[in-house]
Amino acid sequence: MRVCVVGAGAAGLPSIKACLEEGLEVVCYEKTADIGGLWNYRPNDPEVGGTVMSTTVVNTSKEMMAYSDFPPDETLPNFMHHSRLLQYIRDYAEHFDLLRHIRFNTTVKLITKEGEQWRVELEKGEVEYFDRLLLCSGHHSQPQYAQLRGVDAFRGKVMHAHEYRDFKGFEGRHVFLLGIGNSALDIAVDLAKIAASVTISTRRGSWIFNRVSQGGMPYDTLLMT
């Protein structure tokens, strides 16, 4: 059985491994030149799709987010900077010899079902057929924009969190953040020391708490174990 995996990020890599363990022939298509997906910080490549910010630290503790068959080194911090998480992902891929199953710099253009098989058309014109398909391209590649009345009349800069990489260019500015998700809070913290003001607007409100409890235990571990 031949399996196609789209994306060599945090989900695509274990998908490759699982297929190999079942004795399946697997090919992974990755549109960039490297693994890691979202966690591979690319500050100067706006076409890459989703990527983290320069200061991003994982919101999930290492024990809760780790691959079950590849425990993280005990010397790593509970909450890793994205660069350390990317290295962990690299170590995982190298340990299980996954890289040779990945075709880098290869964009999937179109996927259609033909009978019992999947027809995968690549950007360069190649066509491949597979028995099974695993889409591991994530949901952060395309930003979702809010429909705001009157935003076209705003004379300042309007951008999506998807475009944000670091604080440069925001020094002394008055910044308004729409939404109170993880990205909004990360940006607010990043800008708080250099912007003239940072304001967050939320529709319903939210509970905001530290990553760790008063005793130092990661909150996700405390709540889920």
HELIX and SHEET records of a PDB file:
HELIX    1   1 GLY A   12  GLU A   21  1                                  10    
HELIX    2   2 GLY A   37  TRP A   39  5                                   3    
HELIX    3   3 LYS A   62  MET A   65  1                                   4    
HELIX    4   4 HIS A   82  HIS A   95  1                                  14    
HELIX    5   5 LEU A   99  HIS A  101  5                                   3    
HELIX    6   6 VAL A  151  ALA A  153  5                                   3    
HELIX    7   7 ALA A  161  GLU A  163  5                                   3    
HELIX    8   8 ASN A  182  LEU A  191  1                                  10    
HELIX    9   9 TYR A  219  MET A  224  1                                   6    
SHEET    1   A 4 ILE A 102  ARG A 103  0                                        
SHEET    2   A 4 GLU A  25  TYR A  29  1                                        
SHEET    3   A 4 ARG A   2  VAL A   6  1                                        
SHEET    4   A 4 ARG A 132  LEU A 135  1                                        
SHEET    1   B 3 VAL A 108  GLU A 114  0                                        
SHEET    2   B 3 GLN A 117  LEU A 122 -1                                        
SHEET    3   B 3 VAL A 127  PHE A 130 -1                                        
SHEET    1   C 2 HIS A 174  LEU A 178  0                                        
SHEET    2   C 2 SER A 197  SER A 201  1                                        
END                                                                             
